[in-house]
Amino acid sequence: MILPLQITCRNISLLHTIESAVEERASKLSSTFKNIMRCHVEVKMSEPDPVDKKTYLMIINIQIPGRQFAVKYSLALDPLPTIKKAFTAVQRLLQQYYQQLKHQHNASIEPPARVSELALDKGFGYITTTAGKRYYFDEYHVMGDGFKSLCPGVPVRFMVQSDGQEPQVCFLAPL
């Protein structure tokens, strides 16, 4: 993940077991999907139902280049199965999205590279991979702190897209 995991608890205290379970699931998700930019997890206890059972609600917001996903999941009695099922739902959504993206745009996640040239006043630059391949990018494809935060030599993670022409950067984020 580019930004650190955020965990928010409402109507309950952040228990070590909840925090550990969320961190473990988020770590697995991040290792499977390398270009997750941000993950915010909210765990809260809803109002008790008439039988006085506790219901846990989990909301996971995942941001990737050009897209944001939100999953809500609720389960009674125990937050740990709720966490597991919510992260499984997010994983399924991301897998479907990447399959769709791969088929539509023939996009691929590339290994890290470095900013090699930058024209801040014109809003574009070039990155160079460790293999020496050079790609053009513009300010609209830069995530994180944005285009103006870049400078030559900064390591970046990026994704390229080819629409039958020369491959172009469709996502770029400083590491």
N, C-alpha and C positions, 0 to 999 in steps of 0.2 A: 504494500500500500504506500502511496506517495505521502499522504497525510496520516498521522497516528490515529488509531482506532479511538472512537469516542463512545463511551458507555454512559447512559443516563438512566437513573432509576427514579421512579415516581411512586409515591405512596408505599414504598418499601425501602429498607436500607440496602445498600450495595453489599451483599454478602460475598465472602471470598469464593464460595462455590459458584455463584452466578457469574462473577467476574472471570474466574478461571475458565468456566465453560464457554463463555462468550469469546474470550481471547483465543482459546484453542480452536473453536470453530472458525473464527475470523482468520486466524493464521492459516488453516487448511485451505480456506477459500482464496486467500491471497496467494498461496503457493500454486494453486491451480490456475487462477486468472491473474496473470502478472500485471495487468494495467489497471487494476482497481485504484482509483485516485483517493477515494474517501469512503469510510464506512462508519455510520452512526447507528448505534443500537440503543433502543429505548425499551426498558423493561418496567412494566407497571402493574399494579394490582388494581383490578376494577372493583367497583362496589360489590359487596357480597350479595349473592342471590338470595331468594327467600329461604333456602335451606341453609344459608350461612356458609356456603362453600366459597373459597377464594378462587378467583379466576385470574390468571396471569395473562397479560397482553404483551406481546413483543412486536416492536416495529423496527424493521431493519431498512435503512436507506443506504444504497450503494450508488456511488457515482463512478462512471467510467467515461472515457472520452466520448462526448456527444450524446450521452444518455444517462438517465438516472432511473433506478429501480427502487420501489418501495414494497415491502412485504409486511402484512399484518397477520399475526397468528395468535390465537388465544387457546388456552387449555386450562382446565381446572386442576387444583390441588398442588401441583409441583412445577416449578419453573424450568427444571432441567429438560424434560421432554419437549417443552414449548420451545426452548432454545434450539434443540436438535432439529425439530421439525421446521422451524422458521428458516434456519440456515440451509436445510435441505431444499426448501422451496426456492430460496435465492440461488442456490447452485443450479437448480433446474432451469430457472429463468435465464441465467447467464449462459448456460450451455446452449439453450435454444437461440438466444440472441447471437452468439458467436457463430453458430452453424448458419443462421440466416445471413449474417454479415459476410461470412466466407463465401457463400453461394452467390449473394447479390453483387458484392464488390470485389471479390477475389482479394481480400485484405489479409495481411499477415503481420504478426507481432515480431519485430526484429530485435536482435540483441542490442545492448546499450551502445551508444555512440557519443561523440563530443561535438559541441558547436564549433565549427571551423571558421565561419565568416558570419558577420552580422551587419546589417544596414538598418540601424534603429530608426533613422529618419524616414526610411522608405517602407518599413514594416515587413522585412523578409530577411532570410539568412540561409545558411547551408550547414548541414551536419555531415560528419565523416565517420564511417564505421571503422572498427579496428581492422577490417579487411580492405580498407581504402575506398569503399564505395561512398559516393557523395550524393546527398539528397537536398533538394530545395524545400523550404517550408516558409509559410507566412504567419503573421502574428495571430491569425484567427484559429490556428491549430495548436497553439501553445496553452497548456493547462497549468495548474498550480499558481504561482505568483505572477504569471503572465510574461509576455514578450519582453517588456522593459527590464525584467530581472535577469535576463540572460546576458552572457558575455562569452567571448571565445574561450574554449577550453572546458566549459561546463559540461559534465556528463549528463546525458539525457536518455530516456527510454522513449521509443517511438513506434508507430504503427504505419505501415505503408499500404496504399491502395492502388490497384492497377485496373483501369477501365479500358484495356486494350491499347493504351498509350504507355508512355514511360511511367514507372511507378512514382507516386507522390506521397509525401507525408500527410496523413490524415489525423494524426495525433502526436503530440510531442510534450513531454513533461520532464523537468529537471529531476535528477535523482537526489 
